[in-house]
Amino acid sequence: HYACRPRSGSPGRHRTLPHNHRSVDAVKAAANWQSFYTSELGPLSGHGEWRTARCPFHDDHRPSLRVNVKHGGYWCPACNAKGDAFRFLKERHGLSFVEALARLVGFA
């Protein structure tokens, strides 16, 4: 099992994921990243592996967030927000890793 670190200031308890590391990799490999980011951000612009949308992490007047529909990563050159879909959900919605994983399973 994969143990998550407790948040700072919280008791020293560890939570155990119901999924092992391989199933996290399986979700990453099987997820439909275009569908995931479209559900989070609305229609994506562009073609190919990298698409563009308005960044939810700053007041974005022109779409500057780049999302990768092949591997699920994102990067905004305007505010330097970057990471994978787990970090996206944690930063945008304040979810834990376990909650983010549960949400991403729906796109796998």
Secondary structure, 3 states (H helix, E strand, C coil): CCEECCCCCCCCCCEECCCCHHHHHHHHHHCCHHHHHHHHHCCCECCCCEEEECCCCCCCCCCCEEEECCCCCEECCCCCCEECHHHHHHHHHCCCHHHHHHHHHCCC
